[in-house]
Amino acid sequence: MTKNLADANEIPRLPKSGVIVANRELCLTCRECEVACSLYHEDECNPSLSRIGIEFDDFAPGLPAIVVCKQCDWPGCVYACAARWEDPAILIDARTGARYVDAEKCRGCADCVRACPLMPERPVIGFKRVGRKRIYFQCDLCYDRPEGPLCVEICPGEALEYVSAKERR
């Protein structure tokens, strides 16, 4: 990717990625997906460190909102990071096409958050504090896990489905 992305003709089209498709009607609001995700990625059971979120209101019955990165075809987060940094922190996995943040490279600038079309209404990019620095993260489709996304595998209500890049329209 080029450093100067000011010219629209220079912006490369990125490969499609897989995506997690959620069916709110099947969600049991057990939040096992959140716990499994945070445990897999952060080695602790902490839903605030999960890459997927289940939002519901105990006082207003209804279906939950399942919040997960949509792995955009034109991902603003990727372009924003690449436009600012020589060595961008948001990378693309060759096998799955997943857009993900390399924690070692993240500088905590939050350009990805500002560029994401889903934020702040649908919080698909989170952060953790490492010392005084924020390290951002988003769903990476468990790209380093051959079986695919853990949340899909562990969901007891089968509310989550992984659609590969090849199957995605």
Buried (B, 14 or more C-beta within 10 A) or exposed (E): BEEEBEEEEEBEEBEBBBBBBBBBEBBEBBBBBBBBBBBBBBEEEBBEBBBBBBEBEEEEEEEBBBBBBBBBEEBBBBBBBBBBBEEBBBBBBEEBBBBBBBEEBBBBBBBBBEBBEBBEEBBBBBBBEEEEEBBBBBBBBBBEEEEBBBBBBBBEBEBBBBBBBEEBE
